């Protein structure tokens, strides 16, 4: 019997593999998996809205921006880890704390502390006094009685903070002849005009569209009262 050349067998095998590959790529199961894990804005918006741990208030026309914003805040960046009061109250209760053994898959953020700030990161650098350098406290990101997040920050302020790390509130400036407490030593490495601890360098390359989406989401969440941060009264957001 005449033998079949090896290169012919290889060609046939490759052709069959190509056909099978095409069949798999068009099979409903593969399409479903691809759709489920899609990076399209539509998929991310839907996932983001489901991931929001608090009720949202926004105009119908802002749904896409708010949905994308909650996806970035809650699914990608997990801002609440820093901008809540701390691990002890970050989750609703022990049963919804994912770091505890029995209920590790049932994480549920505490709506009473969600993005309300107040977590202390302590003093940065060598301690000169009780207020030098200043203790860094995470800020309240929820909208105040102005309806704007971050204690009434306009979008351009939010944009500059995320893009360039600018601290518009100047909460921890460098020390000077007139500023002697809650300040960074002038001889130290810290720039008092910049936000410290806040990982803005990791977010500064987000697109303008993504930054606008985050901002619109922060406008849509309930207000949490804190020192210097008043909520609307009555609080129409249900908090």
The 8 nearest C-alpha neighbors of each residue, nearest first, counted from 0:
[[1, 2, 3, 4, 5, 8, 7, 6],
 [0, 2, 3, 4, 5, 7, 8, 6],
 [3, 1, 0, 4, 5, 7, 8, 6],
 [2, 4, 5, 1, 7, 8, 6, 0],
 [5, 3, 7, 6, 2, 8, 9, 1],
 [4, 6, 8, 7, 9, 3, 10, 2],
 [5, 7, 9, 8, 4, 10, 3, 11],
 [6, 8, 10, 5, 9, 4, 11, 3],
 [9, 7, 11, 5, 10, 6, 12, 4],
 [8, 10, 6, 12, 7, 11, 13, 5],
 [9, 11, 7, 13, 12, 8, 6, 14],
 [10, 12, 14, 8, 13, 9, 7, 15],
 [13, 11, 9, 15, 10, 14, 8, 16],
 [12, 14, 16, 10, 11, 15, 17, 9],
 [15, 13, 17, 11, 16, 12, 10, 18],
 [14, 16, 18, 12, 17, 13, 19, 11],
 [17, 15, 13, 19, 14, 18, 20, 12],
 [18, 16, 20, 14, 15, 19, 13, 21],
 [17, 19, 15, 21, 20, 16, 22, 14],
 [20, 18, 22, 16, 21, 17, 23, 15],
 [21, 19, 17, 23, 18, 22, 16, 24],
 [22, 20, 24, 18, 19, 23, 17, 25],
 [21, 23, 19, 25, 20, 24, 26, 18],
 [24, 22, 26, 20, 25, 21, 19, 29],
 [23, 25, 21, 22, 26, 20, 29, 30],
 [26, 24, 22, 23, 21, 27, 30, 29],
 [25, 27, 23, 28, 29, 24, 22, 30],
 [28, 26, 30, 29, 31, 25, 23, 24],
 [29, 27, 31, 30, 26, 32, 23, 25],
 [28, 30, 32, 31, 26, 27, 33, 24],
 [29, 31, 27, 33, 28, 32, 34, 26],
 [32, 30, 34, 28, 29, 33, 27, 35],
 [31, 33, 35, 29, 34, 30, 36, 28],
 [32, 34, 30, 36, 31, 35, 37, 29],
 [35, 33, 37, 31, 36, 32, 30, 42],
 [34, 36, 32, 33, 37, 31, 42, 30],
 [37, 35, 33, 34, 32, 38, 42, 31],
 [36, 38, 34, 39, 35, 33, 42, 43],
 [39, 37, 43, 40, 36, 42, 41, 34],
 [40, 38, 41, 42, 37, 43, 44, 36],
 [39, 41, 43, 42, 44, 38, 67, 63],
 [42, 40, 44, 39, 43, 45, 63, 38],
 [41, 43, 45, 39, 44, 40, 37, 46],
 [44, 42, 40, 46, 45, 41, 47, 70],
 [45, 43, 66, 67, 47, 41, 42, 46],
 [44, 46, 42, 48, 47, 43, 41, 49],
 [47, 45, 43, 49, 44, 48, 50, 42],
 [70, 46, 48, 69, 50, 44, 66, 49],
 [47, 49, 66, 45, 50, 51, 46, 44],
 [48, 50, 46, 47, 51, 45, 52, 44],
 [49, 51, 47, 48, 52, 46, 73, 70],
 [50, 52, 48, 53, 49, 69, 47, 73],
 [53, 51, 108, 50, 110, 107, 54, 109],
 [52, 54, 51, 110, 55, 220, 221, 113],
 [55, 53, 220, 56, 52, 221, 51, 236],
 [54, 56, 219, 220, 53, 57, 221, 236],
 [57, 55, 219, 220, 236, 54, 58, 221],
 [58, 56, 219, 61, 59, 55, 62, 65],
 [57, 59, 61, 60, 62, 56, 219, 65],
 [60, 58, 61, 62, 57, 63, 56, 65],
 [59, 61, 58, 62, 63, 57, 64, 65],
 [60, 62, 58, 59, 64, 63, 65, 57],
 [63, 61, 65, 59, 64, 60, 66, 58],
 [64, 62, 66, 65, 61, 67, 44, 60],
 [63, 65, 212, 67, 66, 61, 62, 68],
 [64, 66, 216, 68, 62, 67, 63, 215],
 [67, 65, 44, 63, 48, 47, 69, 68],
 [66, 68, 44, 70, 64, 65, 69, 212],
 [69, 67, 213, 212, 65, 216, 71, 66],
 [68, 70, 47, 72, 66, 71, 67, 73],
 [47, 71, 69, 67, 74, 68, 73, 72],
 [70, 72, 75, 68, 69, 74, 73, 76],
 [73, 71, 69, 76, 77, 70, 78, 74],
 [72, 74, 77, 70, 69, 71, 75, 76],
 [75, 73, 70, 71, 72, 76, 77, 47],
 [76, 74, 71, 73, 77, 72, 70, 78],
 [75, 77, 72, 78, 71, 74, 73, 79],
 [78, 76, 73, 79, 72, 80, 75, 74],
 [79, 77, 80, 76, 72, 81, 82, 73],
 [80, 78, 82, 114, 81, 83, 77, 113],
 [79, 81, 78, 82, 77, 83, 89, 85],
 [82, 80, 79, 83, 78, 137, 118, 85],
 [81, 83, 116, 114, 79, 137, 80, 78],
 [84, 82, 116, 114, 115, 79, 112, 85],
 [83, 85, 118, 117, 116, 112, 88, 89],
 [84, 86, 118, 83, 87, 89, 88, 81],
 [87, 85, 89, 88, 84, 90, 80, 83],
 [86, 88, 85, 89, 90, 84, 92, 93],
 [89, 87, 90, 86, 85, 84, 109, 112],
 [90, 88, 86, 109, 85, 87, 108, 83],
 [91, 89, 108, 109, 88, 92, 96, 107],
 [90, 92, 109, 108, 107, 95, 89, 88],
 [93, 91, 94, 95, 90, 96, 88, 109],
 [94, 92, 96, 95, 91, 99, 90, 102],
 [93, 95, 92, 96, 102, 105, 101, 99],
 [96, 94, 106, 105, 107, 93, 92, 91],
 [95, 97, 93, 106, 98, 90, 94, 99],
 [98, 96, 103, 106, 99, 104, 95, 102],
 [99, 97, 96, 103, 100, 102, 106, 95],
 [98, 100, 97, 96, 103, 101, 102, 93],
 [101, 99, 103, 102, 98, 97, 96, 104],
 [100, 102, 103, 99, 94, 97, 104, 98],
 [103, 101, 104, 105, 100, 94, 97, 99],
 [102, 104, 97, 100, 105, 99, 98, 101],
 [105, 103, 102, 97, 106, 95, 96, 101],
 [104, 106, 95, 102, 103, 97, 107, 96],
 [107, 105, 95, 97, 96, 104, 108, 103],
 [106, 108, 95, 90, 91, 105, 109, 96],
 [109, 107, 90, 91, 89, 52, 110, 106],
 [108, 110, 91, 90, 111, 89, 112, 113],
 [111, 109, 113, 112, 53, 108, 52, 91],
 [112, 110, 109, 113, 223, 238, 115, 91],
 [113, 111, 115, 83, 110, 109, 114, 84],
 [112, 114, 110, 115, 83, 109, 111, 79],
 [115, 113, 82, 83, 79, 140, 116, 139],
 [114, 116, 139, 112, 113, 83, 223, 140],
 [117, 115, 139, 82, 138, 83, 137, 114],
 [116, 118, 84, 137, 136, 83, 138, 119],
 [117, 119, 84, 85, 137, 136, 116, 83],
 [120, 118, 136, 121, 135, 117, 137, 134],
 [121, 119, 135, 136, 118, 134, 122, 137],
 [122, 120, 134, 119, 135, 123, 136, 133],
 [121, 123, 134, 133, 132, 135, 124, 120],
 [124, 122, 132, 121, 125, 134, 133, 135],
 [123, 125, 126, 122, 132, 187, 189, 188],
 [126, 124, 127, 123, 132, 122, 131, 187],
 [127, 125, 128, 132, 131, 124, 122, 129],
 [126, 128, 131, 125, 132, 129, 130, 184],
 [129, 127, 131, 130, 126, 132, 180, 133],
 [128, 130, 131, 127, 126, 132, 133, 180],
 [129, 131, 181, 133, 180, 128, 132, 134],
 [132, 130, 128, 133, 127, 182, 181, 129],
 [131, 133, 183, 182, 130, 122, 126, 123],
 [134, 132, 181, 130, 131, 122, 182, 135],
 [133, 135, 122, 121, 136, 120, 132, 119],
 [136, 134, 120, 121, 119, 133, 122, 137],
 [137, 135, 119, 118, 117, 120, 138, 134],
 [138, 136, 116, 118, 117, 82, 81, 119],
 [139, 137, 116, 140, 117, 136, 82, 115],
 [138, 140, 116, 115, 141, 149, 114, 82],
 [141, 139, 149, 148, 114, 115, 138, 142],
 [140, 142, 148, 222, 139, 149, 115, 217],
 [148, 143, 141, 147, 146, 222, 218, 149],
 [144, 142, 230, 145, 229, 146, 150, 228],
 [143, 145, 231, 230, 146, 229, 142, 147],
 [146, 144, 143, 147, 151, 142, 231, 150],
 [147, 145, 142, 144, 143, 218, 148, 151],
 [146, 148, 151, 142, 145, 218, 152, 143],
 [142, 149, 147, 141, 151, 140, 150, 218],
 [148, 150, 140, 152, 151, 139, 141, 142],
 [151, 149, 143, 148, 152, 228, 142, 147],
 [150, 152, 147, 148, 149, 145, 143, 153],
 [153, 151, 149, 150, 148, 156, 147, 157],
 [154, 152, 156, 155, 151, 157, 147, 148],
 [153, 155, 157, 156, 158, 152, 214, 211],
 [154, 156, 158, 157, 153, 159, 152, 160],
 [157, 155, 159, 158, 154, 153, 152, 160],
 [156, 158, 154, 160, 155, 159, 161, 152],
 [157, 159, 155, 161, 156, 160, 162, 154],
 [160, 158, 162, 156, 163, 161, 157, 165],
 [159, 161, 164, 165, 157, 158, 163, 162],
 [162, 160, 158, 199, 159, 203, 164, 163],
 [161, 163, 203, 159, 160, 158, 164, 199],
 [162, 164, 159, 160, 165, 161, 203, 199],
 [165, 163, 160, 193, 194, 161, 199, 162],
 [166, 164, 160, 193, 163, 159, 167, 192],
 [165, 167, 193, 194, 169, 168, 192, 160],
 [166, 168, 169, 165, 156, 160, 192, 170],
 [167, 169, 170, 166, 171, 165, 192, 172],
 [170, 168, 166, 167, 171, 172, 192, 191],
 [171, 169, 168, 172, 166, 181, 182, 191],
 [170, 172, 182, 169, 191, 181, 133, 183],
 [173, 171, 191, 182, 169, 192, 183, 170],
 [172, 174, 183, 191, 182, 185, 184, 175],
 [173, 175, 182, 178, 184, 185, 179, 183],
 [176, 174, 178, 177, 179, 173, 185, 184],
 [175, 177, 178, 179, 174, 185, 173, 180],
 [176, 178, 175, 179, 174, 180, 173, 182],
 [179, 177, 175, 174, 176, 180, 182, 173],
 [178, 180, 174, 177, 175, 182, 176, 181],
 [181, 179, 182, 130, 131, 178, 174, 133],
 [182, 180, 133, 130, 131, 171, 132, 179],
 [183, 181, 171, 174, 172, 173, 180, 132],
 [182, 184, 173, 132, 174, 131, 172, 185],
 [185, 183, 174, 187, 186, 173, 182, 132],
 [184, 186, 173, 174, 187, 183, 175, 188],
 [187, 185, 184, 188, 183, 189, 173, 174],
 [188, 186, 184, 185, 189, 183, 124, 190],
 [187, 189, 190, 186, 185, 184, 183, 124],
 [190, 188, 187, 191, 183, 173, 184, 195],
 [189, 191, 192, 193, 188, 173, 172, 183],
 [190, 192, 172, 173, 193, 171, 189, 183],
 [193, 191, 190, 166, 165, 172, 169, 194],
 [194, 192, 165, 164, 166, 191, 190, 195],
 [193, 195, 164, 166, 197, 165, 196, 192],
 [194, 196, 197, 193, 135, 198, 189, 164],
 [197, 195, 198, 194, 135, 120, 199, 137],
 [196, 198, 195, 199, 194, 164, 137, 200],
 [199, 197, 200, 201, 196, 202, 195, 194],
 [198, 200, 202, 201, 161, 197, 203, 164],
 [201, 199, 203, 198, 202, 164, 162, 163],
 [202, 200, 199, 198, 203, 204, 205, 161],
 [203, 201, 199, 200, 204, 205, 161, 198],
 [202, 204, 162, 200, 205, 161, 199, 201],
 [205, 203, 202, 206, 162, 201, 200, 207],
 [206, 204, 203, 202, 209, 210, 207, 162],
 [205, 207, 209, 208, 204, 210, 203, 211],
 [206, 208, 210, 209, 211, 205, 158, 212],
 [207, 209, 211, 206, 210, 212, 205, 64],
 [210, 208, 212, 206, 211, 207, 205, 213],
 [211, 209, 207, 213, 212, 208, 214, 206],
 [210, 212, 214, 208, 209, 213, 215, 207],
 [213, 211, 68, 64, 209, 215, 210, 214],
 [214, 212, 68, 216, 210, 211, 215, 217],
 [213, 215, 211, 217, 216, 212, 210, 218],
 [216, 214, 218, 212, 217, 213, 65, 211],
 [215, 217, 65, 219, 68, 213, 218, 214],
 [216, 218, 214, 219, 215, 220, 148, 141],
 [217, 219, 215, 216, 148, 142, 147, 220],
 [218, 220, 56, 216, 55, 217, 57, 215],
 [219, 221, 55, 217, 218, 141, 222, 56],
 [222, 220, 236, 238, 223, 141, 219, 237],
 [221, 223, 141, 142, 230, 143, 224, 220],
 [224, 222, 115, 141, 225, 221, 230, 111],
 [223, 225, 229, 228, 230, 222, 226, 115],
 [224, 226, 228, 227, 223, 229, 115, 139],
 [227, 225, 228, 224, 229, 139, 117, 223],
 [226, 228, 225, 229, 150, 224, 143, 139],
 [229, 227, 225, 226, 224, 143, 150, 230],
 [230, 228, 224, 143, 144, 227, 231, 225],
 [229, 231, 144, 143, 224, 222, 232, 234],
 [232, 230, 144, 234, 233, 229, 143, 235],
 [233, 231, 234, 230, 235, 144, 229, 236],
 [232, 234, 231, 235, 230, 236, 237, 238],
 [233, 235, 232, 231, 236, 237, 238, 230],
 [236, 234, 237, 233, 231, 232, 238, 221],
 [237, 235, 221, 234, 238, 56, 222, 55],
 [236, 238, 235, 234, 221, 54, 222, 233],
 [237, 236, 221, 234, 222, 223, 235, 111]]
